[in-house]
Amino acid sequence: MSSNSTTEDTVAVPLISSLRRATNSTSQVAIVGSNVCPIESLDYEIAENDFFKQDWRGRSKVEIFQYVFMKWLLCFCIGIIVSLIGFANNLAVENLAGVKFVFTSNMMIARRFGMGFVVFTVINLVLTLFASVITAFVAPAAAGSGIPEVKAYLNGVDAPEIFSLRTLFVKIIGNISAVSASLLIGKAGPMVHTGACVASILGQGGSKRYGLNWRWLRFFKNDRDRRDLVTCGSAAGIAASFRAPVGGVLFALEEMSSWWRSALLWRIFFSTAVVAIVLRALIDVCLSGKCGLFGKGGLIMFDVYSENASYHLGDVLPVLLLGVVGGILGSFYNFLLNKVLRAYNLIYEKGVASKIFLACAISICTSCLLFGLPFLASCQPCPADAIEECPTIGRSGNFKKYQCPPGHYNDLASLIFNTNDDAIKNLFSRNTDFEFHYFSVLVFFVTCFFLSIFSYGIVAPAGLFVPVIVTGASYGRFVGMLLGSNSNLNHGLFAVLGAASFLGGTMRMTVSTCVILLELTNNLLLLPMMMVVLLISKTVADGFNANIYNLIMKLKGFPYLYSHAEPYMRQLLVGDVVTGPLQVLNGIEKVETIVHVLKTTKHNGFPVIDGPPLAAAPVLHGLILRAHILTLLKKRVFLTSPVACDSNILSQFKADEFAKKGSGRGDKIEDVELTEEELNMYLDLHPFSNASPYTVVETMSLAKALILFREVGIRHLLVIPKTSNRPPVVGILTRHDFMPEHILGLHPSQSRSRWKRLRIRLPFLS
């Protein structure tokens, strides 16, 4: 494979066929949803050619103001749209699930348990079937949480259809249906993907296919501005999910974005602030009872006002224990989920029918567990000092009647036969130390732990955030119950700390998780304890495996570049991984040669070389992109002889013609039809080549080149020789060249086993 063909366009062996080897593929294809599709890298570097410079010099102050104003306006629009989608999403789930639970509860009250089970199971099955069918047939890219796809995109990896309009619609509708089906999945991850879709669609500047070509958005037709908008969208999605604007900003900073700057921070903060304001206004409407069955538009807003947390030095030890156990459980959770997803992919190879059948099987198993397990718990008498109605009949609450006689409630049903939001509220609620019993909480923890693992991989939009919070909260509350009077913390606060420890153990986020939970519980007094438990759980879990989203990205085949370089990369030079031959173009090239090169290669960038008579010896002029060459061919700005064109040629083009295409079909060389006479003409590439591409000397260490490649966000890194008696360019480094499997394939002696053992002992090396 040539160094140019190692670019992101080369389609090789798909990951799905190599799962049995349990190794990641560095080919430029990935599993998105359940489809194997080609992926490309994004180029966050601006091509500073003569045309670009003239275009910016010619812009008036009005156009510059328009550019800045439109950035802020789009951030405002993202906040408005994402908050409305989040509110509608939650309201739909509450009412769909609410109607189902009311019907089932009415039959339980009438002692018609068999009919209640049938109704509950059939409704869940229909909802799951609908979600899986539209996902499998309409938008496979909408499956899963979407956070790995968005994270990979912000790292520079673009996969088709992940931000398309149909993916957005299926993500919203499918997630509503799947969550309403009582599957143990969440809404937060899909909301992140939804926000990113909204931002990407707004940043495309319209669609020529549908006659929506908005010229006033032409400034954003490049990867850099779209990346900023997608980052805003992902932060707005978290803010809309948890009503945590600051947590959304920190989530984008800590987990999602690979590039960060202060200007982007302000715009993300503005978007999440808009989300918070809109949600606050909508919640006020719901509090007046105008939002349907349950009427509060929860949006996973737990609003847990726990009593003031008074703790002493003796309470630190249980918190340390929570962190250690949370880290172990979290890493074990990631291990099992990774194995289950690999097994699911083997099943999915059999076709769409197997995907839908698996989703339906998981739905039936879930319904059986949710309906049957509460019968194992004994009925408890209602507490005399209960703040709310006991038992709870036909609505959310801590005291589900289920099959119990009057004046009694089923504590396990209050957790398991409920929506995830209400289960978390019940676990986090204050003054409930004696309302749940050991057996019920333990059964609920085990059920959530395994059901969430098996439910995530189905072909439907599904998130992990809420299931992890539910599982961690149940584990934390169980620890609090075991400690009893030996701790000053009540069981609700233990549940919050347990959720934090399990989040730290699975997702390995510290700052953003801490702030999100604090915004959820409205209790800043928990800050010291939460910081300790998150730091410990993350440190412990890092000694076993990677965070859950990194594992899923690897499973999907995304060539993600991490912020650290592997130790063996410091032992290798750039020249050790550059392979040939290299395809270059002359500054003034024959059209026939250009067409042949484009048809016989899949490269996205070509070095432009000047030789005699333009230069005394071959010298690197710059780099030209495939898309720009196609634009020149379509415009037919040809020369009859190999001489440089005049400066008037730039006036024949508009900036829109060189803008990055949106999610639609891009230009292809097969679409350009040229006559025999035109093929024998010449094309001057100088005015449209990036005359200042990033270059490195072949003797630079591979680790240093990786840091440059990732930090700048480039797509092509030219490698120049150390001596002057060689060609001006010896190769091109692309994302593929930095993948560990590619490097170790070239240099198998650089075994990583020794470094793996070292990093397990010293996780801070990562």
N, C-alpha and C positions, 0 to 999 in steps of 0.2 A: 504494500500500500504506500503510495507516495505521501510525502509530508503534506502536500496540499489536499490529498484525498482523505487525510485523517480529519479533515474538517467535519463539521457537524452534519453534512449532507449525506455522507456515505451510509447506505443501508446495508447492514450485514446480518449476522445471525440474531434473531430475536431472543430476548431473555426468556420468553415463556417456554422455549424448547430446551433451555439449559438449566431449568430449576432443579432437575435431579442431581446436577453436579454441585448444587448449593454454592455457586459462585456468581458474582456479578458479571454482567456483560458490558463491555465498553463500546459495543456497537452503537451506532446512532439511531437506534430504534428503542421504543419503550412501550410498556404496557400502560395505557391510559384508560382507566376504567377496566375494560376487559379486551380492548382492541390493541393490537400491535401496530404502531404507527411510527413513521419517520419523525425525527425531531431535529431542530436546528438550534444553533446558538444565537443569542442576541448580541448586538454590537452597540454598546453604550458609548463608544467613541464617535465623535462627530468627524465626518470626512472633510477635512479642511482643504478642499480643492479651490481652484480659481473661481469656479461658479459659485460655491458657497460663500466665499469672501465677498464677491460682488453683490450677491443677494442681500447679505447683512449690511453692507455699506449703503445699499440703496434704500434701506428701510427708514421710514420717517419716524418721528417721535410718537405719532399717533399709533403706528403699527407696533412700536415697542410697548407702549402703554396697553394696547389691546392684548398683546402676548401675556403681560403680567396680570392684567385684569382677568383674562380668560382662565388662567391657572387657578386663581382664587375662586372664580365663579364655578369652575368644575368641581373644586373641592367642596363648595357649598352644595352643589347639586348631588354629589356623591353622598354627603351626610343626610340630605333630605330623603333621597330615594332609598338608601339602605335602611334608615330608621323606619320608614313606612313599610318596607318589605319585612323587616324583623317583627314589627308590631302585628302585621297581618298574618305572618307565619305563626306566631305564638297564639294569636287569637283563634286561628283555624284549628290548631292542635288542641287547644283547651276545649273548644266546642265539639269537635269530632270525638275526641277521647271522652269528653264529659257525657255526651249522649250515650256512648257505648257503656260507660260505667253505670249510668242511671238505669238503663234498660236491664243490665245484668243485676244490679242491686235490687231492683223491684222484683225480679224473679226469685232472688235469694230470700227476700222478705216473705214472699209467698211460698217459701219452702220448695220451689221448683228448681232444684239444684241441677238436674240433668239438662233441662231446657236452658237454664242460665249458662251452663258450660257450652252448649251448642251455639247459642247466640254470640257469646264472647269469642269463641274460636272462629266462627264463620266471618264475623266482622273483621277480626284481625287478619284472617287469611285473604279476604277480598282486598283490604287496604294494602297488604304486602304484595299481593299479586299485581295490583295496579301500579305500585311504585316500581317493581322489578321489570314489568313489561315495558313501561315507557322509558325506563333507563336503558334496558338492553336494546330496544329497537330504535329509539329516537336519539338518545345522547349517551353512549357508553362512558364518555368522559365525565359525566355527572356522578358516577359511582364513587362511593367512599366519602371522606370528609372534604377533600379538595385542598387541604392545607399542604400536603407534599407537592402538589402541582404548582400551587402559588409560590411556595418557597423555592422550588426549582426555577420557576420563571424569574423571580427576583434575583436568582443567582446567575441568570443568563441562559436558561434552557427553555426553549419554546416548543411546545407540542401542539399539533393541530387540534382545533375544536375545544380546547380547555376553557376558552373565554367567549365562545360563540353565543348567539342569542338563544338557540335552542338548548344549549347546555344550561344557560341561566334559568329558563323556564322549567326544565326538568329538575334542576337542582331545587327550586322552590317547591314545586308541586310534589315531586317525589319525596322530599324530606318531610313535608307535612303529612303525607300519607303514611310513610314508614314509621314516623314517631307516633302518630295516632294509633298505629297498629300494636302499640305496647311493646315493640321491639326495644331492647336495651341499647339504644343509640341516642345520640344527642343532636342538637341543632346548632351548636356553636361553630364547629368545623365547616359545615355547609354554609353558614352565614359568612364566614371568612371568604369562601370561594364565591359566594353570591356577590359580596362587596367588590371583590376583584373583577368579576365579570362586568358589573355595572360600570366600574371605573374604566376598564378596557374598552367597552363599547362606546362610552362617552368620548374617550380619547381617540377614537378612530376617525372622527370628523365626518361621520355619516357613512353612507353606503351607496356606491354607484349602482349596485344590483337593484336596490329598491328606490333609486332616484333621489336619495338623500345625500347630496354632496354639499356639505356645509363648508364654504371656503374660509369662513372666519375661524375654523378650527385647524387650518392647514399647518399651523405652527407645531402642532403636537403629533405630526406624522413621523415620529422617530422613536427609537427604542428608549432613549433616555427619559423623555417626558412621559411616555406610557408607563415606564417602570415607576416613576414617582406617583402617578395616578393609581396604579395597582397597589402600591404600598399604602396609600391613603384608603383605598377600598378595603384592604384586609384589616386595617386598624378599625375602620368604621364597623366592619362585621363583628368584631369582638365587642366593641362598645355597644352595639345594638343587641347582642346576645346577653350580655351580663349587666347592661346599664353601667358600664365601667369605662368612662372616657379616658382617664389616665392609664388604666390598665391596657386599653386598646393601643395607645401610643407605645407603651413599653413592650407590649407583645410584638408589635411590628419591629421595634428596635432590637429586641433580644432574640427573637425566634425567626422572623420572616426575612428581614432585609439583610442583604449582603453588602450594601453600600449605604452610607448615611451621611447627612450633612445638616447643618443647622437650619437652612432654608426649608428643607423637607420636613424637619421636625415641626416647624411652625404651621405648615399646611396640614400635616396630619392632626396636630392638636386642634386646629380649626374645624376639621371634618368631624372629629369625635365630639367636640363641643356642640356642634350642630345636632348630632345624633342625640346627645343627652338632653338638649333643650326640647327637641321634638318629642322624644319619648316621655318626658315629664308632662308635657301638655296632653299627650294622648292618655297617659295613665290617669290624669285628673278626670278625663271624660269617663274612663272605665270605672273609676271609684264611685261614680254616680249611678252605676248599675246599667250602663248602656252597651255593654260589650258581650252580651250573650249569657251562656249558661253559668259559668263560674264568675264572669264579670270583673276580673281584675287585670287581665292582660299581662300575666306574670312576666313574660320575657326572661325567664330564669332569674327574676329579681327576687331573691329570697327575703330581703328586708328583715333579716334576723336581728332584732335588737336584744342581744343577750345582756344579761345583767353585768354590771361592771366587774371586770376580771381582776380579782385580787389574788395574787399568787406570791409565793415566797420561794426561797432558795431550794426548799425541798421539792418543789414542783418541777425543777429543771430536769431531774433524773427521769421522770416519766416522759417528758418531752423529748429527751435524748433517745429514749427507747422507741418512741413513736417514729423518730427520724430514721433510726437504724432499720427497724422492721419495715417501714415504708419504702426505704431504698431497696431492701431485699425483695419485698413483694413486687415493687415496681419493675425491677429488672426481670423477675420471673414472669411477670405479666407480658413484658415486651418479648421475651423468649417464646412464650406460648403463642402469642399473637402472630409472630413471624412464622412459626411452624404451621399454624392454621391457614394463614394466607397462602403459603406455598402449596399446601394441600388443596386449597380451593382452586388455585390456578391450574392444577393438574385436572381437576374436575371440569373446569371451564373450557379446557381444550376440546371437550366432547361436543360443544356447541351451545347455542342459546337456550335450548330446552333444559339442559343440565343446570344452567345458571338459575333459571326461573324455578325449577324443581327444588334446588337447594334452598332458595329463599323461602319457598312455601313450607318446606320441611322445618326450617328454623322457626318459622312463624307458629306452626302447629306445636312444636316442642315448647316454645316460649309460653303459649297459651295454656298448655297443660300444667306447666310449672307454676305460672302465676295464679291459676285458678285452684290448683290442687294443694299447693304447699300450705296456705293458711289453715287448712283443715288439720294440719299437724299441731298447730298452736292451740293452747287451751284458752278459753274465754276468761277475761279478767273483769272484775267489777269496776264500774265507773268510779273514778276518784270523787270524793265529796267536794273538793275544792276546784273542780275542773273549770277553767276559764271559758271554754267553748262547750257547745252542746255535746252531750255524750249519751248514747252512741251517735256517731255521725251516720246519717242516712242520706244517700243520694247526692253527696257533694264531697269536696275535699275536707280533710281534717285529720286529727290525730287518733280519733276513736271510731274506726270502722266497725260497723255492727256485724257484717258478714253473716255467719250462721249462728251467731250468739243469741241468747235470750234477751229480753228487755232488761236494761240496766247493766249490760255487759258489753264489752268490745273485744275485738280480735287485734292484738297489737301487730302481729305479722302481716295481717291484711292491710293495716294502715300504712305499711311500708311497701309491700310487694304488689298489692292490688290497687295501684295508684299510678298517677303520672310521675315521671322522674322528678319534676319540679316540686311536686307536693311531698314526695319522699324525702327530698333534701330539706325542705322546710321542716318536716317533722323531726328529722335527725338533728338539725341545727337549733331547734326551738329551745327556749329556756324553760326552767322549772318543770322539766319532764324527766327527772332522774329516775322516777319509779313507774313510768308509763310503758317502758319496753323491757323485755326480759331477755336473759342471756341467750336462750335457745332461739328466740325470734331474730335477734340481731345477728347471731352467728349464721343462721340459715340464710338470712337476707344477704350477708356479706359473700358467702360462698356462691349463692345464686348469681349475684351481680358480677362477681369476678369472672365466672366462666361464661355466663350468657353474653356479656359484653364482648368477650373474645370471639365467640362463634357468630355473633350478630353483625360485627363490623364488616366482614368480608363479603357480604351478600351484594348482589347487583342492585344497589339502591343507594341514594344519598344518605350517608350515615356519619355521624361525628363521634369522637372519643372523649371530648372534654367532660360532658355531663356524666357519662357512665363512670369515668374515673373519679369524678367528684363523689358520686353516689357510693361507689365501692369504698373509697377512702374514708368517707364520713361514717359508714357503717363499721369499718374496722376501728376507727378512732373512738367511736362511741362504745364499742365492745371493750376496748382497753380501759376507758373511763369507768365502765361498770365493774371491771375486775379490780380496779384500784379502790373504788368506793370512797369511803371516808378518809382514805390515806392521802387524798389530794384536795386542794382548795378549789380546783377547777371543776365546774359542773360538766355534765355529760355532753351538753350541746357544744361547749367550747372544745371538748376533746374531739367531737365530730369534725369541727372546723379544722383543728390541727391535724387530724387524721387525713382529711381531704387534701390538705396542703402537703403532707408527707407523701401521699400516693401520687399526687401530681408531680412532685419533685422527683420521685422515683421512676416515673414513666416518661414524662415529657422533658424533664431536666431543666425546666425554667424556674428561676428563682425570683428575680425582681418583679417581673410581670405577674407571675402567679400570686405573689405576696400582695401586690396592690389590688388585683382583681378580687381576691377573697376579702380583703379589707373593705373594698367598696361594696361588696355583696352583703357583708355582715354589719357594716357601719360601726365598727368597733376598733378604734386605733390602739386601744390598750393591749390588743393581741399582737401588736407589731413585733416586740422582741422575741416572744415565743415562736411566732411564725417564721421569723428570719432564721432562727436556730434550727427549726425542724426542716426547713427547706434546704439549708446548706448541708445538713448532715445527710438527708435522704438523697440528694443529688450526688454528693461525694461517694456515698456507699454504692449507689447504682452505677456510677461511672466505672467502677472497678469490674463490672460484669459485661455490660454491652452498651450500645449507643442509645440515644433517645428514640422514641417510637417513630417519629416522623422521618428521621434519618434512615431507620431500618426499612420503612415503607418506600422511601425514595430509592434505596438500593434495590429493593425487590422489584420496583417498577422499571428500573433500568435507567434512571436519570443520571447523567454524568455530572454530579454535583461537586463543586470545588469547595473544600473546607478552608477555613481561615488559617489552618496550620499546615505545615509541610511535614510529610512523613520523614523520619530521621534518615532513611536510606537515600532520600532525594538530595541530601547534602553531600553524599558520596559520588553523585553523578553530575555530569556537565550537560549543558543544553545540547551539545553536539552528539551526546550519547543516545538521545532519543529521536533525533531528526533523521528521517528516512527519505529516500528519493525514489524516482527522479522528481525534479521540481519543474512545474510548468510556468513559464514566464511569457510576457508579451513585450514587444518593442513599443517605444513611445509613439511611433507612427507605424501602424501595423496594417497589413492587407486584410480586407474584410473577409476573404475566403479563409484565411488562417484563423481569424477570430471565431468565425462560425464553426469551424472544425474543432477548435479547442473547447468551445462551449458545449458542443454536441457529444464530445468524447470524454468529458470530465464532469464532475459534479461540484467542482470547487466554487466557493463563493467569493474568493479574493485572489487576485493575480498580481504579482510584482511587475512593475513597469520598468524596463531597462532601456537606457539610452546608450547607444554605441556610435561608432563613426557613421556619418559625418557630424552628428550632433555632439559627440564627446570624443575625446582622444582615445579613451579606453572605456569599456563597459562600466557603467555607473548606475546605481539605483536611483530612479527618479521618484518612485512612490508606489502606491498600491491602489488598484481600481477594483470595485466591487462588480460582481456579475450583474446585479440589478441595474447598475448604472450603464454597463455595456449594452444591455438589452434596450434600455431607453435610447441610447445613441443609435442603435441599429434600427429601431422602429422610426426614429426621426429622420434617418437617412442623411445624416450630415457627412457625406462622403467627399473625399478629395480624389481628383483624377490622377494626381502624382504624389509621391511621398515627400511632401513639404509641409511645414507647420502651417496650421490654419491661423487666420487673423482673429483679433479679439472680438469681432462682430458676431462670431458664432455663438457667444454666450447669450446674446439678446434673443436668440431663436428659442430659448427654453424658458420655462417657468419653474418655480420652486416645487410646485405640486408634482411635476413629472418625475422628480427624483425622490419624492417622499416615500417613506416606508409604507408598503401596502398593509392593510388591516388584516382581519382574519379570513378574508376571501382568498380566492385563487390568485397566485402571483403570476407574473409574466414567465413564459418559457420560450426557449430558443426555437422550439418546433412551431411556435405561432408566428414567427417572423419569416415572411416569404420574400426572398431576394432574387433578382434576375441574374443572369450570367454576367451581364455588364456590371452590375453593382458588386458582385463578388470579386471582380478584378480591380475594384477601386480601393482606396485607403481611408483609414480612420485615425485622426489625431487624438490620442488618449490623454495628452498632457493637461488640458484645462480641467479634466474631470477626474484626475487621479489625486489621491491624498498624498501631497508632497512631503508630509511629515509623519509617516507611520511610526509606530513604536518598534524599535529594533533592539536586539541584544546580541552581544558577542558570543560566539559558539563556546567560549571557555567559561561563561557564567555558570554558576551552580544551578541545578534544576530547581532547588528549593527557592532560590532568590527570584528566578524567572516566574515561578508559580505565584509568589506574593505580588509581583508586578502585574501579572496577567489578571489576577482576581481583584486586586484593589482598584485598578483602573477600569476594569470591566470591558476588556477588549475581546475581539473575536479572532484576530490574526496577529501573531507576534513574529515579525521577520527576524531571521537569524543570519547575521552577517559574519564573514570569515575574519579570523585573527590577522591573517596576512593579506597583502594587496595583490599577490600574484594568482589569486583564485577568483571565481565568479563573484559578482557583488552580493549575491544572496545564495546561501547554501540550503535554506529550507524555511518552512513556516511552521510555527508551533500553534496548534489549536487546542481546544478543550480536551480532545481525545488524547493528546500526547501527555497530559498530566494525570490520566487515570492510572491508578496503581496496577491494575491488571495488564494494561498495555506496557507499562514500564517493566514490570517483572517478567512479562513475556519476552521482552528483548534482552533482559539481564536477569535470568533466573537465579544467578548466584546471590543477588541481593535479597536474600530470604527475609520475610517480615516476621517470622515466628519469634525471633529474638526480640524484636522491637515490640511485638504484641505483648509478650510477657512483661517487658519493662513498663509499658503503658498501663497494664493492669495493676502493677504495683504502685505506679506513680501516675494516677489519672490526670494530674494537672498538666502533664505533657500534651494533652489533647486540648 
